[in-house]
């Protein structure tokens, strides 16, 4: 970052629209758009290009469904003089039909676009939050592609996708996967998926009448977690059975949408002694967890059968960070943990770090940093400094 009279000055850069188009037959129209109906997939993004600082490297931000161009970190990297590409998948701001294998393919299209159309020699993936497990999933499949079908059994061949390897991966506030973090937030008190008011009071921790109160015992936490996994597996079994029924009928109905109720219930939210970090008790990155638990923005609130199996199923999803971390052998990884993260559980980052088999891996923890760095410019600066230092040492 340039200096003037002892104060940092922001680099000058332009925000440029980028569009990637390619033919891809989804089997059905998954998203509401003209392009999707015509069998063409269109991806939208923004390039933060420096005006007077050409670069051979670009930092590619991508999340499975969120659009990241207005988040503080991409802009801060551009302010520091780096070239940044904010990329969206084919499911921007709507993950109800999202298939993780297709998102990995979309990421591959952006990597190819960065090199072949924009002229960058080196591409560094920056995975923030859910973008972390996506980045590791992509990197694993680019080094050694193995996936030919989605968890629903639909053909989607990543072994033939010619996914290009990237030159580095930066993980910021990354969790294990959408499937695993959802499972740890599923409300285990739900007994009937079609009647969320029918609940088991013993595990209804947001109810004032619940007999179990924080601080929770180890036995209760273990039972709570087992109930969460069991609920995920019940939904998965139902989704598989319903999909099989639709296939047997063969009457033109190929998919089914459904609602998953109460998906922001975690003992961590109200008991800060569990996986302790600097987070504020009784709060979450989306607000009051009691409200989010039943609100429209809760994870997996609206889903299709195929989407559930691909991105939310605890046992079937292919995008688990710790699993894919073991398959990455040639790509350097910088992992940045936000120590006061109010979204990602404190246990997730160490699990990912321990699973990484690549020799060139580094771990940085920023004390006091929350998930979105809201009102924390000093922590944003610490993150930027860490990325720049790591990039220089790795010749990126």
C-alpha positions in Angstrom: 0.0 0.0 0.0 1.4 3.4 -0.9 2.3 5.8 1.9 1.8 9.6 2.0 2.8 11.7 5.0 2.9 8.6 7.1 -0.6 7.6 6.3 -1.7 4.7 4.0 -3.2 5.7 0.8 -5.5 3.4 -1.2 -4.5 2.1 -4.6 -6.5 3.3 -7.6 -8.6 0.5 -9.1 -11.6 0.1 -11.3 -14.6 -2.2 -10.7 -15.3 -3.9 -14.1 -18.2 -6.3 -14.9 -17.2 -9.8 -16.1 -19.5 -12.4 -17.7 -18.7 -16.0 -18.5 -21.0 -17.9 -20.8 -21.0 -21.6 -21.7 -23.3 -24.4 -22.8 -24.3 -26.7 -20.1 -27.4 -28.9 -20.1 -28.7 -29.1 -16.5 -31.4 -31.7 -17.3 -34.0 -29.2 -16.1 -34.3 -25.4 -15.6 -32.8 -24.9 -12.2 -32.8 -21.1 -12.0 -35.3 -18.5 -13.1 -33.6 -16.8 -16.1 -33.8 -16.6 -19.9 -30.3 -18.0 -20.2 -31.0 -21.1 -18.1 -34.1 -21.9 -20.1 -32.0 -21.7 -23.3 -29.4 -24.2 -22.0 -26.8 -21.6 -21.6 -25.1 -20.9 -18.2 -24.1 -17.4 -17.5 -21.9 -16.4 -14.6 -21.6 -12.8 -13.4 -18.6 -11.3 -11.6 -16.6 -8.2 -11.1 -12.9 -7.6 -11.7 -11.1 -5.1 -9.4 -8.3 -4.1 -11.7 -5.5 -1.8 -10.7 -5.2 1.3 -12.9 -1.4 1.7 -12.7 -0.2 -1.6 -11.3 -0.3 -4.5 -13.8 -0.1 -7.9 -12.2 0.5 -11.5 -13.2 -1.7 -12.7 -10.4 -5.3 -12.4 -9.5 -7.1 -13.3 -6.3 -10.4 -15.1 -7.1 -13.1 -14.9 -4.5 -16.1 -17.3 -4.9 -18.8 -18.6 -2.6 -21.3 -21.3 -3.5 -24.2 -18.9 -3.5 -23.3 -15.5 -1.9 -22.1 -12.6 -4.1 -18.9 -11.3 -2.5 -18.1 -8.1 -4.4 -19.5 -5.9 -1.6 -17.8 -7.7 1.2 -14.9 -5.8 2.9 -12.1 -8.1 2.2 -12.1 -8.1 -1.7 -12.2 -4.3 -1.7 -9.5 -4.1 1.0 -7.2 -6.4 -1.1 -7.8 -4.1 -4.1 -7.1 -1.0 -1.9 -3.8 -2.7 -1.1 -2.8 -2.9 -4.8 -3.9 -6.5 -5.6 -6.0 -7.6 -8.6 -9.2 -9.2 -7.4 -11.9 -11.2 -9.3 -15.2 -11.6 -7.5 -17.0 -14.6 -9.1 -20.5 -15.8 -8.7 -21.8 -19.3 -9.3 -24.9 -20.1 -11.4 -26.9 -19.9 -8.1 -26.3 -16.3 -6.9 -28.2 -15.5 -3.7 -30.4 -18.6 -4.2 -29.1 -22.0 -3.1 -32.5 -23.8 -3.2 -31.4 -25.8 -6.2 -27.7 -25.6 -5.8 -25.5 -28.6 -6.8 -22.0 -28.4 -5.4 -20.5 -30.4 -8.4 -21.8 -27.7 -10.8 -20.5 -24.9 -8.6 -17.0 -26.5 -8.7 -17.4 -26.6 -12.5 -18.4 -22.9 -12.5 -15.3 -22.1 -10.5 -13.2 -23.9 -13.1 -14.8 -21.7 -15.8 -13.7 -18.6 -13.8 -10.1 -19.9 -13.3 -9.9 -20.5 -17.1 -11.4 -17.1 -17.8 -8.9 -15.4 -15.5 -6.0 -17.0 -17.4 -7.2 -17.3 -21.0 -9.4 -14.2 -21.3 -8.0 -11.8 -18.7 -4.4 -12.8 -19.1 -3.3 -13.6 -15.6 -0.6 -16.2 -15.2 -1.4 -17.1 -11.6 -4.7 -17.6 -9.9 -5.1 -17.7 -6.1 -8.4 -18.9 -4.7 -9.7 -17.0 -1.7 -12.3 -19.0 0.1 -14.3 -17.0 2.7 -16.7 -18.9 4.9 -18.5 -21.4 2.7 -16.0 -20.5 -0.1 -13.3 -22.3 1.9 -14.7 -25.8 1.5 -15.6 -25.0 -2.1 -12.0 -24.0 -2.8 -10.6 -27.2 -1.3 -13.2 -29.2 -3.2 -12.2 -27.6 -6.5 -8.5 -27.9 -5.7 -8.8 -31.6 -4.9 -10.7 -32.3 -8.1 -8.3 -30.3 -10.2 -5.3 -32.2 -8.9 -7.0 -35.6 -9.1 -10.5 -35.6 -10.5 -12.7 -38.5 -9.4 -16.3 -37.3 -9.5 -18.5 -38.4 -12.4 -22.0 -38.2 -10.8 -23.7 -36.0 -8.2 -24.9 -37.7 -4.9 -28.3 -38.0 -6.5 -26.8 -40.2 -9.2 -27.1 -37.7 -12.0 -24.2 -37.6 -14.5 -21.9 -34.7 -14.0 -18.4 -35.6 -15.0 -15.7 -33.5 -13.4 -13.1 -36.0 -14.6 -13.8 -34.7 -18.1 -14.0 -31.0 -17.1 -10.3 -30.2 -17.5 -10.3 -28.2 -14.3 -7.1 -26.1 -14.2 -4.9 -26.2 -11.1 -4.6 -23.0 -9.1 -1.4 -21.5 -7.7 -2.5 -21.0 -4.1 -5.4 -21.1 -1.7 -6.3 -18.6 1.0 -8.9 -19.7 3.5 -10.6 -16.9 5.6 -13.1 -17.8 8.3 -13.7 -21.1 6.6 -16.0 -23.9 8.0 -15.9 -27.6 7.4 -18.7 -27.6 4.8 -22.3 -26.5 4.3 -23.4 -30.0 5.2 -21.5 -30.2 8.4 -22.2 -26.7 9.7 -25.9 -27.1 8.9 -25.9 -30.4 10.8 -24.4 -28.7 13.8 -27.2 -26.1 13.6 -30.1 -28.3 13.0 -32.7 -28.1 15.8 -32.7 -31.7 17.2 -36.0 -31.1 19.0 -38.0 -31.4 15.7 -39.8 -34.7 15.6 -42.0 -34.3 12.6 -40.5 -32.5 9.5 -44.0 -31.5 8.4 -45.0 -30.2 11.8 -42.2 -28.1 13.3 -44.4 -27.3 16.4 -44.2 -31.0 17.4 -40.9 -31.0 19.3 -39.1 -32.9 22.0 -38.9 -30.5 25.0 -35.7 -32.2 26.3 -33.8 -30.9 23.3 -35.8 -27.7 22.7 -33.0 -25.5 24.2 -34.6 -22.2 23.1 -37.8 -23.0 25.1 -37.9 -21.6 28.7 -39.4 -25.0 29.7 -36.5 -27.1 28.4 -35.1 -29.0 31.4 -31.5 -28.7 30.1 -29.9 -25.3 30.7 -26.4 -23.9 30.0 -23.8 -24.6 30.9 -24.7 -27.9 29.3 -23.3 -31.3 30.5 -21.0 -33.3 28.2 -23.6 -36.1 28.1 -26.3 -33.7 27.0 -24.0 -32.2 24.3 -23.2 -35.7 23.0 -26.9 -36.6 22.8 -27.7 -33.3 21.2 -25.1 -33.8 18.5 -26.3 -37.4 17.8 -29.9 -36.2 17.5 -28.7 -33.5 15.0 -26.9 -36.1 12.8 -29.9 -38.4 13.0 -32.2 -35.7 11.8 -30.0 -34.9 8.8 -29.9 -38.6 8.0 -33.7 -38.9 8.2 -34.1 -36.0 5.7 -31.4 -37.6 3.5 -33.2 -40.9 3.5 -36.5 -39.2 2.7 -35.0 -37.3 -0.2 -33.4 -40.4 -1.7 -36.7 -42.3 -1.3 -38.7 -39.5 -2.9 -36.3 -39.1 -5.8 -36.5 -42.9 -6.4 -40.3 -42.7 -6.4 -40.3 -39.9 -8.9 -37.9 -41.8 -11.2 -40.1 -44.9 -11.0 -43.2 -42.9 -11.9 -41.4 -41.5 -15.0 -44.3 -39.1 -15.6 -42.4 -35.8 -16.1 -42.1 -34.9 -12.5 -38.4 -35.1 -11.8 -37.8 -32.9 -8.7 -39.5 -31.9 -5.5 -39.0 -28.8 -3.4 -39.4 -28.7 0.4 -38.8 -26.7 3.5 -36.5 -27.6 6.4 -37.6 -26.0 9.5 -35.6 -24.7 12.5 -32.0 -24.7 11.3 -30.1 -22.4 13.6 -30.1 -24.3 16.9 -26.6 -24.9 18.4 -25.7 -25.2 22.0 -22.7 -23.0 21.3 -24.9 -20.0 20.7 -26.1 -19.9 24.3 -23.3 -21.6 26.0 -19.9 -19.8 25.3 -18.0 -22.5 27.3 -18.5 -24.9 24.3 -15.8 -24.4 21.7 -14.8 -21.2 23.4 -13.6 -18.2 21.3 -14.1 -14.5 21.4 -17.7 -14.6 20.1 -20.5 -12.8 21.9 -22.9 -15.2 23.7 -26.5 -15.3 22.6 -25.8 -13.9 19.2 -24.7 -15.1 15.7 -23.5 -13.6 12.5 -27.2 -13.6 11.2 -28.6 -12.1 14.4 -30.5 -13.6 17.3 -30.2 -17.4 16.8 -33.7 -17.9 18.2 -35.1 -15.7 15.5 -32.9 -17.1 12.7 -33.8 -20.6 13.7 -37.3 -20.1 12.1 -36.6 -17.2 9.8 -36.3 -17.3 6.0 -32.6 -16.8 5.9 -31.8 -19.9 7.8 -29.5 -22.5 6.1 -31.3 -25.0 3.9 -34.6 -23.4 4.6 -35.7 -24.0 1.0 -34.3 -26.9 -1.0 -34.8 -29.5 -3.7 -34.2 -33.2 -3.3 -31.0 -33.1 -5.4 -29.7 -30.0 -3.8 -30.1 -31.4 -0.3 -28.1 -34.5 -1.3 -25.3 -32.5 -2.8 -24.9 -29.6 -0.4 -26.7 -30.4 2.8 -26.4 -34.2 3.4 -24.0 -35.0 6.2 -23.0 -38.4 4.7 -23.3 -37.8 0.9 -22.0 -34.3 0.2 -18.7 -34.3 -1.8 -17.6 -30.8 -0.6 -16.3 -31.6 2.9 -13.2 -29.5 3.6 -11.4 -32.0 5.8 -11.9 -34.9 3.3 -10.8 -32.8 0.3 -7.8 -31.4 2.3 -6.3 -34.8 2.3 -6.3 -34.9 -1.5 -4.4 -31.7 -2.1 -0.7 -32.3 -2.4 0.7 -29.5 -4.6 -1.1 -26.3 -3.9 0.1 -24.0 -1.0 -2.5 -23.0 1.5 -2.8 -20.1 3.9 -5.5 -20.5 6.5 -6.7 -17.5 8.4 -8.9 -18.1 11.5 -11.0 -15.3 12.9 -10.7 -15.9 16.6 -14.0 -14.2 17.6 -15.9 -15.8 14.7 -19.6 -15.6 15.3 -20.4 -18.0 12.5 -17.7 -20.7 12.2 -17.3 -22.9 15.2 -13.9 -22.7 16.8 -13.2 -26.4 16.3 -13.5 -26.3 12.5 -10.3 -24.5 11.5 -8.0 -26.8 13.5 -9.7 -29.8 11.9 -9.1 -28.4 8.4 -5.5 -27.6 9.2 -4.7 -31.0 10.6 -6.3 -32.7 7.6 -4.2 -30.7 5.0 -1.6 -33.0 3.7 0.2 -30.4 1.6 3.6 -29.6 3.1 3.3 -25.9 2.3 0.5 -24.8 4.7 0.3 -22.0 7.2 -2.1 -21.0 9.9 -2.8 -17.5 11.2 -5.3 -16.6 13.9 -6.5 -13.0 14.2 -7.6 -12.4 17.8 -10.9 -10.5 18.1 -11.8 -10.8 14.4 -15.5 -11.6 13.8 -16.9 -13.4 10.7 -17.5 -10.3 8.6 -14.9 -8.0 10.3 -17.8 -5.5 10.9 -16.3 -2.3 12.4 -12.9 -3.9 12.6 -10.6 -2.1 10.2 -7.5 -3.1 12.2 -8.3 -6.8 11.8 -9.0 -6.4 8.1 -5.5 -4.8 7.9 -4.0 -7.7 9.7 -5.6 -10.2 7.3 -4.5 -8.2 4.3 -0.9 -8.0 5.6 -0.9 -11.8 6.2 -2.1 -12.5 2.7 0.5 -10.1 1.1 3.4 -11.5 3.2 2.4 -15.1 2.3 2.0 -14.3 -1.4 5.5 -12.7 -1.5 7.1 -15.7 0.2 5.4 -18.0 -2.2 6.3 -16.0 -5.3 2.6 -15.2 -6.1 
